[in-house]
Amino acid sequence: DLLTHPSGYTLEREIREKSTGVGFAFSSPYDYGGLVFYGKTEFVDCAEKSKRYDNCSSLSICVLESTTWYDLLINLFPSDYLVKAPKF
């Protein structure tokens, strides 16, 4: 199993206007966080290279549901690779 490390919250990414789904932006962000994976080295390598075959077929990625990180990962990996953790 892998864990994602979310860093780099911005209002635009986290707060969306209800009717349009567009994020609020009051200024341009000057610092962006990146997606980081933690876990066994072989699976971190699988996730970073988006590999889903051979030894990577048993990859599991834990991510908080209803977050922009989940939105990103669902576009990179099939949903059966993601383990949704409830939001606190």
C-alpha positions as CSV (number, residue, x, y, z in Angstrom):
1,D,0.0,0.0,0.0
2,L,1.0,3.6,-0.7
3,L,0.0,6.8,1.0
4,T,-0.2,10.1,-0.8
5,H,1.2,13.2,0.8
6,P,-0.8,16.2,0.0
7,S,1.1,19.5,0.1
8,G,0.1,22.7,-1.6
9,Y,-3.5,23.7,-0.8
10,T,-4.8,26.7,-2.6
11,L,-8.2,28.3,-2.4
12,E,-8.6,27.8,-6.1
13,R,-8.0,24.0,-5.8
14,E,-10.0,23.4,-2.6
15,I,-13.0,25.8,-2.8
16,R,-15.1,25.6,-5.9
17,E,-18.0,27.8,-6.9
18,K,-21.1,25.5,-6.8
19,S,-22.9,26.3,-10.1
20,T,-19.7,26.3,-12.3
21,G,-17.4,24.0,-10.4
22,V,-14.6,26.5,-11.0
23,G,-12.2,27.3,-8.2
24,F,-11.9,30.7,-6.5
25,A,-8.7,32.5,-7.4
26,F,-7.9,35.9,-5.8
27,S,-4.3,35.9,-7.0
28,S,-1.9,33.7,-8.8
29,P,-0.2,31.1,-6.6
30,Y,3.5,31.5,-6.3
31,D,4.2,28.0,-4.8
32,Y,2.7,24.7,-5.9
33,G,3.0,21.5,-4.0
34,G,3.6,18.2,-5.7
35,L,2.2,14.7,-5.3
36,V,4.5,12.4,-3.2
37,F,4.0,8.7,-2.6
38,Y,5.2,6.9,0.6
39,G,5.5,3.2,1.0
40,K,7.6,0.2,-0.2
41,T,10.2,1.4,-2.6
42,E,9.0,-1.0,-5.4
43,F,5.5,0.3,-5.2
44,V,6.6,4.0,-5.0
45,D,8.5,3.4,-8.2
46,C,5.3,1.8,-9.8
47,A,3.2,4.8,-8.8
48,E,5.7,7.4,-9.9
49,K,6.0,5.7,-13.3
50,S,2.3,4.9,-13.5
51,K,3.1,1.3,-14.1
52,R,0.2,-1.2,-13.6
53,Y,1.6,-4.5,-14.7
54,D,3.9,-7.3,-13.5
55,N,4.8,-6.7,-9.8
56,C,2.9,-3.4,-9.9
57,S,-0.4,-5.1,-10.5
58,S,-0.9,-5.4,-6.7
59,L,-0.4,-1.7,-6.2
60,S,-2.8,0.0,-3.7
61,I,-2.9,3.8,-3.2
62,C,-4.6,5.3,-0.2
63,V,-6.1,8.7,-0.8
64,L,-8.7,10.9,1.0
65,E,-12.0,10.9,-0.9
66,S,-13.5,14.1,-2.0
67,T,-10.2,15.9,-2.4
68,T,-8.3,17.3,-5.4
69,W,-5.7,14.5,-4.9
70,Y,-8.4,11.9,-5.5
71,D,-9.5,13.8,-8.6
72,L,-5.9,13.7,-9.9
73,L,-5.3,10.1,-9.1
74,I,-8.5,8.8,-10.6
75,N,-7.2,10.2,-13.9
76,L,-3.9,8.4,-13.5
77,F,-4.9,5.0,-12.2
78,P,-8.0,2.8,-12.5
79,S,-10.3,3.1,-9.5
80,D,-9.5,-0.4,-8.2
81,Y,-6.0,0.7,-7.5
82,L,-7.3,3.5,-5.1
83,V,-8.3,2.9,-1.5
84,K,-10.5,5.8,-0.5
85,A,-10.0,7.0,3.1
86,P,-12.8,9.0,4.7
87,K,-12.2,12.7,5.0
88,F,-11.6,13.9,8.6
